[in-house]
Amino acid sequence: MRDRAGTGGTQSSGAGEGAGDVPAGRYGRDLFPPEDPHESERIDAAALVHDPVTTRRLRELGAGPGMRCLEVGAGTGTVARWLLEEAGVEEVVALDRDTRALAAWELPGLRVLTADITDEDLDPGRFDLVHARFVLMHLPGRRRLVHRLAGLLRPGGVLVLGDAVELPDTLDRSSPYRRTMDAMWAALWATIGTDLTEVPAYPRYLREEGLRDIGAEVVCPPLLPGAPAALFWSDTWQRMRPELEATGLVDARVIDEALAYLESPKLAEVGPGMAMVWGRREG
């Protein structure tokens, strides 16, 4: 992560510092373990923010009856469920390293696959739609993974990638909110290698894979007290307190002030959002 210590500068997007020295930690193991009783609630808060954007785009890209879909990093399964119940697709393969949140579901057309998308031996089949949201940013070898995901498309199939982006207020360099958000990106990089710097390259990656009709959109929701986005970041910072303080960018007092701000009627920020990028295999 660049410009993250001692400069007073605003860091907006992930890592990149020490190229090649990717931390060995993993999401779900070294941070945010799924067995935490509040993890599903945290994920669902993010889903309330981003599902409307995701499902609108998937519908506009043709998600519908007869399609076989792969949901990479299915989480609690909100997108997989929408594809089956609302879009009416034929089958969804919901892939995740931990699928306990999906175990109780008995939806026709849902196939739960407990697997790691980075496993080179994994072959889940070929699909009309491959969707991965907030997955690649947490994994090393993103360019290689885009190649793998594009290779899972049937002729005419669509690959949709969504990852985090941030448009920070560059005039606000020292508020508790800004300092805590910067510390979070630094801690994510240092702990599990989360990196947003490649997200703007996704359209080029899809073009290099031979996909056509490439498009993109960025949505950064405003933070409002009590709204799902503010609750998600509040829960995330609470869960990451030791890692935040370990960056040296914040202390307990700063974090407390930032958390109080997320609940305050004075809250006025453009929160981190999502960039969605898509492309279609020649049919």
Backbone as CSV, one residue per row, in Angstrom:
resi,resn,N_x,N_y,N_z,CA_x,CA_y,CA_z,C_x,C_y,C_z
1,MET,0.839,-1.186,0.000,0.000,0.000,0.000,0.878,1.242,0.000
2,ARG,0.588,2.171,-0.868,1.465,3.332,-1.019,0.998,4.498,-0.144
3,ASP,1.949,5.347,0.231,1.665,6.578,0.956,0.817,6.317,2.187
4,ARG,1.216,5.308,2.972,0.342,4.915,4.061,0.904,5.175,5.440
5,ALA,2.094,5.695,5.532,2.646,5.870,6.872,3.453,7.145,6.950
6,GLY,3.041,7.995,7.869,3.875,9.121,8.219,3.857,10.292,7.258
7,THR,3.021,10.241,6.175,3.046,11.336,5.217,1.857,12.257,5.359
8,GLY,0.801,11.764,6.038,-0.416,12.556,6.114,-1.223,12.495,4.838
9,GLY,-0.784,11.721,3.853,-1.497,11.637,2.588,-2.675,10.687,2.685
10,THR,-3.569,10.821,1.727,-4.748,9.984,1.689,-4.511,8.802,0.784
11,GLN,-4.713,7.623,1.308,-4.589,6.402,0.514,-5.975,5.919,0.167
12,SER,-6.210,5.680,-1.107,-7.566,5.372,-1.520,-7.769,3.956,-1.984
13,SER,-6.723,3.221,-2.299,-7.032,1.984,-3.000,-5.986,0.911,-2.828
14,GLY,-6.036,0.240,-1.716,-5.343,-1.024,-1.625,-3.857,-0.944,-1.491
15,ALA,-3.161,-1.866,-2.180,-1.787,-2.130,-1.852,-0.849,-1.771,-2.972
16,GLY,0.074,-2.691,-3.227,1.040,-2.465,-4.272,2.429,-2.255,-3.747
17,GLU,2.592,-1.967,-2.479,3.912,-1.729,-1.916,4.659,-3.044,-1.812
18,GLY,5.898,-3.043,-2.252,6.691,-4.252,-2.179,6.189,-5.299,-3.134
19,ALA,6.074,-4.949,-4.431,5.544,-5.866,-5.428,6.243,-7.206,-5.327
20,GLY,5.466,-8.246,-5.331,6.003,-9.592,-5.220,6.023,-10.110,-3.788
21,ASP,5.973,-9.212,-2.807,5.987,-9.621,-1.405,4.555,-9.700,-0.885
22,VAL,3.760,-10.561,-1.483,2.354,-10.655,-1.120,2.221,-11.399,0.199
23,PRO,1.500,-10.841,1.176,1.320,-11.536,2.447,0.681,-12.903,2.240
24,ALA,1.003,-13.818,3.145,0.516,-15.196,3.014,-0.852,-15.400,3.644
25,GLY,-1.389,-14.379,4.312,-2.681,-14.528,4.967,-3.801,-14.682,3.963
26,ARG,-4.939,-15.226,4.430,-6.096,-15.420,3.573,-7.346,-14.894,4.250
27,TYR,-8.206,-14.303,3.430,-9.532,-13.887,3.883,-10.292,-15.127,4.368
28,GLY,-10.962,-15.002,5.508,-11.705,-16.126,6.052,-10.882,-17.015,6.951
29,ARG,-9.579,-16.786,6.968,-8.716,-17.557,7.860,-7.983,-16.621,8.804
30,ASP,-7.291,-15.632,8.256,-6.523,-14.690,9.070,-7.315,-13.423,9.391
31,LEU,-8.381,-13.191,8.658,-9.326,-12.110,8.951,-10.732,-12.598,8.597
32,PHE,-11.721,-12.162,9.367,-13.124,-12.425,9.103,-13.437,-13.921,8.973
33,PRO,-13.095,-14.726,9.972,-13.420,-16.156,9.892,-14.929,-16.368,9.834
34,PRO,-15.390,-17.266,8.982,-16.841,-17.452,8.814,-17.532,-18.008,10.045
35,GLU,-16.774,-18.639,10.951,-17.418,-19.176,12.153,-17.773,-18.092,13.167
36,ASP,-17.282,-16.873,12.956,-17.683,-15.773,13.826,-19.199,-15.586,13.720
37,PRO,-19.899,-15.512,14.856,-21.366,-15.460,14.799,-21.918,-14.220,14.114
38,HIS,-21.082,-13.164,13.959,-21.559,-11.935,13.342,-21.117,-11.788,11.887
39,GLU,-20.361,-12.748,11.361,-19.818,-12.579,10.016,-20.913,-12.572,8.950
40,SER,-21.887,-13.438,9.082,-22.971,-13.452,8.097,-23.733,-12.133,8.098
41,GLU,-23.916,-11.535,9.269,-24.595,-10.242,9.352,-23.776,-9.162,8.655
42,ARG,-22.459,-9.198,8.825,-21.597,-8.214,8.171,-21.675,-8.352,6.655
43,ILE,-21.610,-9.592,6.170,-21.697,-9.822,4.736,-23.061,-9.394,4.195
44,ASP,-24.119,-9.690,4.927,-25.452,-9.329,4.461,-25.658,-7.822,4.430
45,ALA,-24.991,-7.083,5.343,-25.079,-5.625,5.285,-24.482,-5.104,3.984
46,ALA,-23.347,-5.675,3.576,-22.755,-5.292,2.294,-23.656,-5.681,1.133
47,ALA,-24.315,-6.839,1.249,-25.212,-7.283,0.186,-26.383,-6.313,0.010
48,LEU,-26.894,-5.780,1.106,-27.980,-4.809,0.999,-27.559,-3.579,0.212
49,VAL,-26.282,-3.230,0.285,-25.773,-2.078,-0.444,-25.564,-2.413,-1.920
50,HIS,-24.945,-3.553,-2.189,-24.452,-3.828,-3.533,-25.333,-4.757,-4.363
51,ASP,-26.200,-5.531,-3.745,-27.047,-6.435,-4.529,-27.920,-5.702,-5.545
52,PRO,-28.538,-4.567,-5.208,-29.361,-3.899,-6.225,-28.564,-3.510,-7.471
53,VAL,-27.318,-3.070,-7.283,-26.475,-2.717,-8.435,-26.119,-3.979,-9.214
54,THR,-25.718,-5.018,-8.489,-25.305,-6.260,-9.133,-26.451,-6.886,-9.909
55,THR,-27.608,-7.033,-9.284,-28.710,-7.732,-9.942,-29.248,-6.932,-11.127
56,ARG,-29.257,-5.611,-11.024,-29.676,-4.807,-12.174,-28.760,-5.051,-13.353
57,ARG,-27.457,-5.060,-13.098,-26.511,-5.257,-14.188,-26.615,-6.664,-14.762
58,LEU,-26.747,-7.676,-13.901,-26.851,-9.041,-14.398,-28.099,-9.217,-15.264
59,ARG,-29.194,-8.589,-14.869,-30.398,-8.679,-15.687,-30.196,-7.992,-17.029
60,GLU,-29.548,-6.816,-17.017,-29.301,-6.108,-18.268,-28.363,-6.884,-19.188
61,LEU,-27.508,-7.728,-18.604,-26.601,-8.550,-19.400,-27.239,-9.861,-19.854
62,GLY,-28.516,-10.052,-19.506,-29.249,-11.182,-20.042,-29.462,-12.347,-19.117
63,ALA,-29.160,-12.210,-17.822,-29.379,-13.326,-16.899,-30.838,-13.731,-16.925
64,GLY,-31.077,-15.023,-17.240,-32.459,-15.456,-17.349,-32.558,-16.946,-17.588
65,PRO,-33.763,-17.392,-17.945,-34.027,-18.828,-18.091,-33.072,-19.518,-19.057
66,GLY,-32.732,-20.762,-18.686,-31.874,-21.581,-19.520,-30.391,-21.429,-19.258
67,MET,-30.001,-20.468,-18.431,-28.588,-20.190,-18.219,-28.015,-21.029,-17.086
68,ARG,-26.767,-21.405,-17.263,-25.988,-22.068,-16.210,-24.971,-21.054,-15.707
69,CYS,-24.961,-20.807,-14.389,-24.191,-19.697,-13.823,-23.222,-20.209,-12.760
70,LEU,-22.090,-19.533,-12.665,-21.106,-19.784,-11.605,-20.992,-18.538,-10.750
71,GLU,-21.283,-18.681,-9.463,-21.146,-17.590,-8.495,-19.908,-17.863,-7.661
72,VAL,-18.827,-17.110,-7.916,-17.544,-17.322,-7.254,-17.508,-16.489,-5.979
73,GLY,-17.200,-17.137,-4.850,-17.253,-16.444,-3.572,-18.690,-16.148,-3.200
74,ALA,-19.499,-17.198,-3.133,-20.948,-17.036,-3.007,-21.375,-16.440,-1.678
75,GLY,-20.532,-16.529,-0.638,-20.859,-15.917,0.649,-22.131,-16.488,1.241
76,THR,-23.064,-15.605,1.594,-24.341,-16.053,2.137,-25.345,-16.363,1.046
77,GLY,-24.967,-16.193,-0.206,-25.780,-16.676,-1.311,-26.862,-15.757,-1.813
78,THR,-26.804,-14.468,-1.510,-27.893,-13.582,-1.919,-27.981,-13.440,-3.439
79,VAL,-26.838,-13.382,-4.117,-26.864,-13.254,-5.576,-27.289,-14.576,-6.210
80,ALA,-26.774,-15.692,-5.687,-27.182,-16.995,-6.212,-28.689,-17.182,-6.088
81,ARG,-29.219,-16.775,-4.964,-30.662,-16.926,-4.756,-31.440,-16.043,-5.717
82,TRP,-30.971,-14.820,-5.948,-31.648,-13.940,-6.903,-31.640,-14.537,-8.299
83,LEU,-30.497,-15.087,-8.699,-30.404,-15.673,-10.035,-31.441,-16.771,-10.222
84,LEU,-31.650,-17.587,-9.202,-32.586,-18.705,-9.314,-34.040,-18.256,-9.161
85,GLU,-34.309,-17.435,-8.158,-35.696,-17.113,-7.830,-36.249,-15.949,-8.633
86,GLU,-35.419,-14.976,-8.957,-35.904,-13.789,-9.657,-35.570,-13.822,-11.148
87,ALA,-34.308,-14.144,-11.486,-33.927,-14.195,-12.892,-34.385,-15.487,-13.559
88,GLY,-34.584,-16.533,-12.773,-35.091,-17.775,-13.317,-34.083,-18.583,-14.104
89,VAL,-32.789,-18.472,-13.736,-31.781,-19.257,-14.457,-31.976,-20.734,-14.149
90,GLU,-31.374,-21.572,-14.978,-31.561,-23.013,-14.823,-30.752,-23.582,-13.666
91,GLU,-29.487,-23.119,-13.535,-28.609,-23.684,-12.504,-27.622,-22.627,-12.043
92,VAL,-27.326,-22.644,-10.741,-26.257,-21.826,-10.175,-25.319,-22.733,-9.399
93,VAL,-24.050,-22.709,-9.759,-23.014,-23.358,-8.972,-22.457,-22.293,-8.026
94,ALA,-22.741,-22.434,-6.742,-22.316,-21.470,-5.723,-21.010,-21.977,-5.119
95,LEU,-19.912,-21.330,-5.465,-18.573,-21.790,-5.082,-18.016,-20.889,-3.989
96,ASP,-17.496,-21.510,-2.946,-16.835,-20.767,-1.880,-15.957,-21.732,-1.103
97,ARG,-14.943,-21.183,-0.433,-14.102,-22.024,0.414,-14.856,-22.487,1.645
98,ASP,-15.827,-21.709,2.088,-16.668,-22.080,3.217,-18.118,-21.902,2.788
99,THR,-18.871,-22.973,2.741,-20.243,-22.922,2.244,-21.267,-23.219,3.329
100,ARG,-20.881,-23.045,4.594,-21.813,-23.348,5.674,-23.059,-22.478,5.617
101,ALA,-22.908,-21.240,5.149,-24.065,-20.354,5.069,-25.066,-20.805,4.008
102,LEU,-24.633,-21.687,3.107,-25.509,-22.171,2.045,-26.056,-23.565,2.327
103,ALA,-25.569,-24.196,3.381,-25.854,-25.610,3.614,-27.338,-25.887,3.810
104,ALA,-28.063,-24.940,4.389,-29.469,-25.186,4.700,-30.396,-24.906,3.523
105,TRP,-29.868,-24.365,2.468,-30.702,-24.023,1.328,-31.077,-25.272,0.540
106,GLU,-32.311,-25.319,0.102,-32.776,-26.407,-0.752,-33.519,-25.803,-1.937
107,LEU,-32.795,-25.022,-2.729,-33.390,-24.376,-3.888,-33.189,-25.234,-5.125
108,PRO,-34.224,-25.469,-5.893,-34.040,-26.189,-7.161,-33.047,-25.452,-8.053
109,GLY,-32.073,-26.175,-8.566,-31.086,-25.574,-9.448,-29.835,-25.098,-8.757
110,LEU,-29.797,-25.131,-7.415,-28.614,-24.685,-6.687,-27.681,-25.862,-6.448
111,ARG,-26.441,-25.691,-6.870,-25.403,-26.687,-6.597,-24.314,-25.996,-5.783
112,VAL,-24.114,-26.428,-4.554,-23.120,-25.837,-3.663,-21.799,-26.578,-3.853
113,LEU,-20.752,-25.814,-4.129,-19.432,-26.402,-4.381,-18.427,-25.789,-3.414
114,THR,-17.970,-26.583,-2.456,-16.965,-26.122,-1.502,-15.594,-26.310,-2.135
115,ALA,-14.971,-25.208,-2.539,-13.713,-25.278,-3.286,-13.039,-23.922,-3.251
116,ASP,-11.779,-23.905,-3.663,-10.965,-22.694,-3.722,-10.725,-22.362,-5.188
117,ILE,-11.130,-21.179,-5.617,-11.002,-20.815,-7.022,-9.548,-20.749,-7.460
118,THR,-8.621,-20.644,-6.516,-7.204,-20.625,-6.880,-6.638,-22.023,-7.088
119,ASP,-7.421,-23.060,-6.821,-6.974,-24.443,-7.017,-6.834,-24.717,-8.508
120,GLU,-5.624,-24.960,-8.958,-5.368,-25.149,-10.383,-6.051,-26.394,-10.929
121,ASP,-6.388,-27.347,-10.081,-7.028,-28.581,-10.535,-8.553,-28.477,-10.569
122,LEU,-9.080,-27.354,-10.110,-10.532,-27.194,-10.062,-11.090,-26.988,-11.468
123,ASP,-12.121,-27.753,-11.819,-12.805,-27.595,-13.100,-14.307,-27.726,-12.860
124,PRO,-14.985,-26.612,-12.570,-16.417,-26.681,-12.259,-17.303,-26.811,-13.483
125,GLY,-16.738,-26.740,-14.690,-17.533,-26.847,-15.900,-17.487,-25.553,-16.698
126,ARG,-18.458,-25.407,-17.598,-18.542,-24.212,-18.440,-19.901,-23.560,-18.229
127,PHE,-19.917,-22.218,-18.342,-21.078,-21.469,-17.885,-21.455,-20.354,-18.861
128,ASP,-22.736,-19.974,-18.798,-23.233,-18.832,-19.560,-22.967,-17.522,-18.833
129,LEU,-22.784,-17.593,-17.514,-22.484,-16.417,-16.696,-21.527,-16.824,-15.595
130,VAL,-20.434,-16.095,-15.472,-19.497,-16.260,-14.359,-19.423,-14.923,-13.642
131,HIS,-19.726,-14.924,-12.346,-19.759,-13.679,-11.563,-18.900,-13.833,-10.319
132,ALA,-18.032,-12.865,-10.081,-17.190,-12.847,-8.879,-17.209,-11.434,-8.312
133,ARG,-17.700,-11.292,-7.085,-17.797,-9.963,-6.461,-16.988,-9.932,-5.178
134,PHE,-16.092,-8.938,-5.066,-15.230,-8.767,-3.895,-14.455,-10.042,-3.598
135,VAL,-13.917,-10.656,-4.635,-13.144,-11.891,-4.512,-11.713,-11.669,-4.962
136,LEU,-11.523,-11.239,-6.207,-10.175,-11.129,-6.765,-9.297,-10.178,-5.962
137,MET,-9.873,-9.113,-5.422,-9.103,-8.114,-4.686,-8.377,-8.710,-3.476
138,HIS,-8.887,-9.837,-2.969,-8.291,-10.470,-1.791,-7.315,-11.587,-2.147
139,LEU,-7.103,-11.839,-3.432,-6.316,-13.005,-3.847,-5.089,-12.584,-4.644
140,PRO,-3.994,-13.321,-4.510,-2.827,-13.065,-5.352,-3.067,-13.602,-6.763
141,GLY,-2.276,-13.133,-7.711,-2.373,-13.646,-9.074,-3.672,-13.291,-9.756
142,ARG,-4.126,-12.031,-9.596,-5.414,-11.639,-10.161,-5.467,-11.793,-11.677
143,ARG,-4.381,-11.448,-12.351,-4.406,-11.569,-13.817,-4.592,-13.027,-14.231
144,ARG,-3.937,-13.930,-13.548,-4.082,-15.358,-13.846,-5.501,-15.831,-13.557
145,LEU,-6.109,-15.304,-12.498,-7.470,-15.707,-12.156,-8.474,-15.195,-13.186
146,VAL,-8.258,-13.996,-13.700,-9.136,-13.511,-14.767,-9.063,-14.445,-15.971
147,HIS,-7.865,-14.901,-16.302,-7.697,-15.850,-17.401,-8.481,-17.132,-17.130
148,ARG,-8.393,-17.645,-15.904,-9.105,-18.875,-15.549,-10.608,-18.679,-15.640
149,LEU,-11.109,-17.575,-15.111,-12.550,-17.338,-15.113,-13.065,-17.146,-16.534
150,ALA,-12.317,-16.429,-17.356,-12.730,-16.253,-18.748,-12.772,-17.597,-19.470
151,GLY,-11.874,-18.501,-19.089,-11.838,-19.819,-19.706,-13.000,-20.713,-19.336
152,LEU,-13.800,-20.311,-18.337,-14.959,-21.101,-17.924,-16.223,-20.714,-18.675
153,LEU,-16.114,-19.755,-19.598,-17.286,-19.284,-20.325,-17.607,-20.182,-21.518
154,ARG,-18.873,-20.451,-21.677,-19.358,-21.031,-22.913,-19.343,-19.960,-24.011
155,PRO,-19.430,-20.357,-25.275,-19.601,-19.349,-26.331,-20.812,-18.467,-26.046
156,GLY,-20.603,-17.167,-26.113,-21.658,-16.221,-25.790,-21.796,-15.919,-24.320
157,GLY,-21.015,-16.596,-23.459,-21.105,-16.386,-22.016,-20.502,-15.068,-21.581
158,VAL,-20.927,-14.612,-20.400,-20.525,-13.306,-19.876,-19.749,-13.490,-18.574
159,LEU,-18.631,-12.790,-18.466,-17.856,-12.721,-17.229,-18.092,-11.360,-16.598
160,VAL,-18.490,-11.342,-15.317,-18.754,-10.103,-14.579,-17.898,-10.104,-13.320
161,LEU,-17.053,-9.095,-13.204,-16.174,-8.951,-12.045,-16.563,-7.685,-11.287
162,GLY,-16.655,-7.793,-9.971,-16.906,-6.623,-9.139,-15.896,-6.576,-8.011
163,ASP,-15.225,-5.437,-7.856,-14.279,-5.274,-6.753,-14.367,-3.855,-6.222
164,ALA,-13.774,-3.651,-5.060,-13.917,-2.383,-4.358,-13.092,-1.277,-5.008
165,VAL,-13.621,-0.094,-4.930,-12.916,1.129,-5.323,-13.238,2.185,-4.265
166,GLU,-12.419,3.210,-4.216,-12.683,4.308,-3.291,-12.344,5.628,-3.948
167,LEU,-13.214,6.616,-3.746,-12.990,7.981,-4.216,-12.879,8.869,-2.979
168,PRO,-11.692,8.964,-2.393,-11.561,9.680,-1.117,-11.623,11.187,-1.301
169,ASP,-12.008,11.849,-0.241,-11.944,13.311,-0.177,-10.481,13.697,0.056
170,THR,-9.798,14.118,-0.996,-8.363,14.399,-0.881,-8.084,15.662,-0.068
171,LEU,-9.121,16.445,0.229,-8.929,17.617,1.081,-9.022,17.261,2.565
172,ASP,-9.439,16.048,2.849,-9.555,15.574,4.231,-8.452,14.556,4.462
173,ARG,-7.361,14.997,5.086,-6.200,14.131,5.253,-5.999,13.636,6.673
174,SER,-6.723,14.198,7.622,-6.383,13.873,9.009,-7.578,13.598,9.908
175,SER,-8.779,13.559,9.363,-9.929,13.275,10.224,-9.860,11.840,10.718
176,PRO,-10.484,11.527,11.853,-10.494,10.139,12.320,-11.061,9.170,11.284
177,TYR,-12.093,9.595,10.555,-12.655,8.724,9.518,-11.610,8.401,8.465
178,ARG,-10.949,9.437,7.939,-9.988,9.217,6.861,-8.807,8.384,7.347
179,ARG,-8.331,8.696,8.539,-7.187,7.954,9.072,-7.534,6.489,9.310
180,THR,-8.752,6.233,9.794,-9.152,4.852,10.048,-9.369,4.090,8.751
181,MET,-9.973,4.738,7.760,-10.149,4.072,6.475,-8.799,3.754,5.840
182,ASP,-7.854,4.697,5.894,-6.521,4.441,5.355,-5.831,3.300,6.103
183,ALA,-6.001,3.290,7.436,-5.404,2.217,8.230,-6.016,0.871,7.863
184,MET,-7.308,0.878,7.545,-7.946,-0.380,7.167,-7.334,-0.947,5.888
185,TRP,-7.170,-0.111,4.869,-6.583,-0.611,3.621,-5.158,-1.106,3.869
186,ALA,-4.410,-0.364,4.698,-3.050,-0.798,5.010,-3.050,-2.129,5.751
187,ALA,-3.988,-2.289,6.694,-4.050,-3.528,7.468,-4.494,-4.700,6.598
188,LEU,-5.431,-4.464,5.692,-5.865,-5.527,4.788,-4.716,-6.000,3.908
189,TRP,-3.937,-5.042,3.417,-2.781,-5.435,2.601,-1.771,-6.215,3.433
190,ALA,-1.446,-5.694,4.612,-0.404,-6.316,5.421,-0.809,-7.703,5.915
191,THR,-2.113,-7.921,6.107,-2.581,-9.176,6.683,-2.916,-10.220,5.623
192,ILE,-3.696,-9.832,4.597,-4.167,-10.822,3.619,-3.883,-10.424,2.174
193,GLY,-3.174,-9.320,1.975,-2.768,-8.959,0.624,-3.831,-8.300,-0.224
194,THR,-4.902,-7.792,0.384,-5.945,-7.114,-0.382,-5.351,-5.943,-1.158
195,ASP,-5.683,-5.863,-2.451,-5.071,-4.862,-3.331,-6.109,-4.383,-4.331
196,LEU,-6.396,-3.085,-4.318,-7.356,-2.515,-5.260,-6.698,-1.892,-6.481
197,THR,-5.373,-1.856,-6.518,-4.705,-1.092,-7.572,-4.899,-1.694,-8.957
198,GLU,-5.228,-2.992,-9.042,-5.429,-3.616,-10.350,-6.850,-3.473,-10.873
199,VAL,-7.781,-3.040,-10.053,-9.174,-3.003,-10.478,-9.376,-2.190,-11.756
200,PRO,-8.749,-1.010,-11.914,-8.929,-0.276,-13.164,-8.392,-0.993,-14.398
201,ALA,-7.576,-2.033,-14.197,-7.031,-2.783,-15.332,-7.964,-3.890,-15.800
202,TYR,-9.046,-4.165,-15.090,-9.902,-5.289,-15.446,-10.455,-5.190,-16.875
203,PRO,-10.894,-4.017,-17.346,-11.360,-3.984,-18.739,-10.284,-4.425,-19.731
204,ARG,-9.057,-4.001,-19.502,-7.969,-4.423,-20.388,-7.744,-5.925,-20.291
205,TYR,-7.804,-6.453,-19.077,-7.628,-7.892,-18.915,-8.678,-8.664,-19.717
206,LEU,-9.930,-8.211,-19.661,-10.981,-8.906,-20.394,-10.768,-8.792,-21.897
207,ARG,-10.323,-7.636,-22.341,-10.028,-7.478,-23.768,-8.897,-8.407,-24.189
208,GLU,-7.867,-8.528,-23.346,-6.759,-9.422,-23.659,-7.191,-10.885,-23.703
209,GLU,-8.287,-11.206,-23.005,-8.816,-12.567,-23.040,-9.713,-12.815,-24.250
210,GLY,-9.850,-11.823,-25.108,-10.646,-11.981,-26.309,-12.128,-11.738,-26.126
211,LEU,-12.537,-11.210,-24.962,-13.945,-10.915,-24.749,-14.328,-9.640,-25.482
212,ARG,-15.602,-9.520,-25.793,-16.099,-8.341,-26.508,-17.214,-7.703,-25.685
213,ASP,-17.781,-6.620,-26.230,-18.849,-5.882,-25.543,-18.444,-5.541,-24.115
214,ILE,-17.200,-5.124,-23.941,-16.686,-4.834,-22.596,-17.291,-3.538,-22.077
215,GLY,-17.727,-3.577,-20.827,-18.303,-2.397,-20.198,-17.899,-2.318,-18.743
216,ALA,-18.202,-1.179,-18.129,-17.843,-0.977,-16.725,-18.729,0.100,-16.128
217,GLU,-18.930,0.014,-14.829,-19.588,1.083,-14.087,-19.036,1.102,-12.669
218,VAL,-19.051,2.271,-12.073,-18.576,2.460,-10.702,-19.702,3.090,-9.895
219,VAL,-19.995,2.495,-8.745,-21.020,3.018,-7.853,-20.412,3.142,-6.460
220,CYS,-20.391,4.373,-5.934,-19.883,4.640,-4.578,-21.023,5.245,-3.762
221,PRO,-21.612,4.483,-2.867,-22.784,4.975,-2.135,-22.402,5.985,-1.065
222,PRO,-23.262,6.950,-0.802,-23.015,7.843,0.327,-23.196,7.098,1.635
223,LEU,-22.416,7.488,2.621,-22.559,6.892,3.947,-23.592,7.696,4.733
224,LEU,-24.589,6.982,5.253,-25.645,7.599,6.036,-25.735,6.880,7.370
225,PRO,-25.894,7.612,8.471,-25.934,6.957,9.784,-27.080,5.964,9.863
226,GLY,-26.779,4.756,10.332,-27.784,3.725,10.476,-28.072,2.940,9.219
227,ALA,-27.531,3.368,8.077,-27.766,2.668,6.821,-26.808,1.481,6.703
228,PRO,-27.125,0.512,5.830,-26.300,-0.702,5.755,-24.819,-0.445,5.482
229,ALA,-24.482,0.527,4.630,-23.066,0.764,4.325,-22.309,1.205,5.568
230,ALA,-22.879,2.129,6.338,-22.220,2.592,7.554,-22.119,1.461,8.577
231,LEU,-23.153,0.625,8.661,-23.104,-0.504,9.586,-22.025,-1.505,9.173
232,PHE,-21.869,-1.711,7.866,-20.837,-2.631,7.389,-19.452,-2.146,7.779
233,TRP,-19.152,-0.865,7.532,-17.818,-0.361,7.854,-17.600,-0.304,9.361
234,SER,-18.632,0.018,10.121,-18.497,0.023,11.569,-18.153,-1.370,12.086
235,ASP,-18.866,-2.386,11.601,-18.601,-3.755,12.031,-17.210,-4.195,11.581
236,THR,-16.840,-3.819,10.363,-15.518,-4.187,9.849,-14.416,-3.591,10.700
237,TRP,-14.520,-2.318,11.038,-13.483,-1.680,11.862,-13.447,-2.267,13.269
238,GLN,-14.614,-2.556,13.825,-14.631,-3.182,15.157,-13.896,-4.512,15.125
239,ARG,-14.132,-5.296,14.093,-13.509,-6.616,13.985,-12.006,-6.514,13.743
240,MET,-11.557,-5.404,13.146,-10.153,-5.258,12.767,-9.355,-4.384,13.728
241,ARG,-9.874,-4.094,14.889,-9.190,-3.167,15.800,-7.707,-3.503,16.014
242,PRO,-7.363,-4.739,16.351,-5.929,-5.013,16.559,-5.095,-4.751,15.314
243,GLU,-5.623,-5.128,14.144,-4.876,-4.912,12.899,-4.784,-3.428,12.553
244,LEU,-5.836,-2.669,12.835,-5.795,-1.235,12.576,-4.713,-0.563,13.415
245,GLU,-4.686,-0.880,14.711,-3.694,-0.253,15.582,-2.285,-0.711,15.236
246,ALA,-2.152,-1.943,14.725,-0.826,-2.459,14.382,-0.190,-1.702,13.215
247,THR,-0.999,-1.003,12.404,-0.415,-0.225,11.302,0.370,0.977,11.802
248,GLY,0.083,1.434,13.024,0.711,2.642,13.534,0.076,3.920,13.021
249,LEU,-0.962,3.798,12.199,-1.625,4.975,11.643,-2.722,5.514,12.546
250,VAL,-3.246,4.670,13.446,-4.327,5.078,14.339,-4.108,4.429,15.693
251,ASP,-4.750,5.001,16.700,-4.785,4.382,18.020,-6.245,4.185,18.414
252,ALA,-6.473,3.673,19.597,-7.834,3.346,20.029,-8.732,4.581,20.019
253,ARG,-8.168,5.745,20.415,-8.979,6.969,20.458,-9.458,7.359,19.069
254,VAL,-8.582,7.295,18.082,-8.957,7.663,16.723,-10.031,6.718,16.189
255,ILE,-9.869,5.432,16.450,-10.860,4.459,15.987,-12.214,4.724,16.641
256,ASP,-12.211,5.012,17.942,-13.466,5.309,18.636,-14.149,6.531,18.026
257,GLU,-13.359,7.554,17.702,-13.932,8.757,17.099,-14.487,8.463,15.709
258,ALA,-13.792,7.640,14.956,-14.275,7.275,13.625,-15.570,6.474,13.715
259,LEU,-15.650,5.541,14.662,-16.859,4.749,14.839,-18.034,5.626,15.271
260,ALA,-17.774,6.581,16.145,-18.831,7.491,16.573,-19.330,8.327,15.407
261,TYR,-18.424,8.719,14.526,-18.790,9.513,13.350,-19.721,8.727,12.431
262,LEU,-19.497,7.418,12.287,-20.362,6.603,11.435,-21.795,6.557,11.951
263,GLU,-21.996,6.831,13.237,-23.329,6.835,13.828,-23.891,8.245,13.986
264,SER,-23.113,9.237,13.625,-23.493,10.637,13.882,-24.358,11.203,12.761
265,PRO,-25.306,12.068,13.085,-26.070,12.754,12.031,-25.197,13.668,11.177
266,LYS,-23.975,13.951,11.631,-23.047,14.765,10.844,-22.315,13.956,9.775
267,LEU,-22.520,12.645,9.747,-21.835,11.797,8.779,-22.137,12.261,7.354
268,ALA,-21.088,12.530,6.595,-21.229,12.970,5.199,-19.984,12.548,4.442
269,GLU,-20.036,11.354,3.848,-18.894,10.811,3.118,-19.386,10.031,1.902
270,VAL,-18.584,10.035,0.852,-18.770,9.085,-0.236,-17.984,7.841,0.154
271,GLY,-18.690,6.784,0.487,-18.021,5.591,0.979,-17.342,4.803,-0.121
272,PRO,-16.467,3.882,0.260,-15.927,2.960,-0.733,-17.064,2.249,-1.459
273,GLY,-16.869,2.028,-2.735,-17.928,1.421,-3.535,-17.427,0.246,-4.339
274,MET,-18.048,0.040,-5.493,-17.759,-1.126,-6.309,-17.623,-0.732,-7.768
275,ALA,-16.589,-1.272,-8.421,-16.455,-1.196,-9.871,-16.860,-2.541,-10.450
276,MET,-17.823,-2.527,-11.360,-18.233,-3.735,-12.066,-17.716,-3.659,-13.499
277,VAL,-17.116,-4.754,-13.949,-16.558,-4.834,-15.299,-17.065,-6.130,-15.918
278,TRP,-17.428,-6.076,-17.187,-17.978,-7.266,-17.828,-17.537,-7.366,-19.287
279,GLY,-17.563,-8.590,-19.798,-17.261,-8.846,-21.191,-17.867,-10.175,-21.602
280,ARG,-18.074,-10.346,-22.914,-18.774,-11.518,-23.441,-17.866,-12.313,-24.372
281,ARG,-17.898,-13.626,-24.196,-17.181,-14.532,-25.097,-17.880,-14.549,-26.456
282,GLU,-17.113,-14.560,-27.528,-17.703,-14.643,-28.862,-18.623,-15.852,-28.955
283,GLY,-19.790,-15.644,-29.553,-20.774,-16.709,-29.594,-20.753,-17.519,-30.854
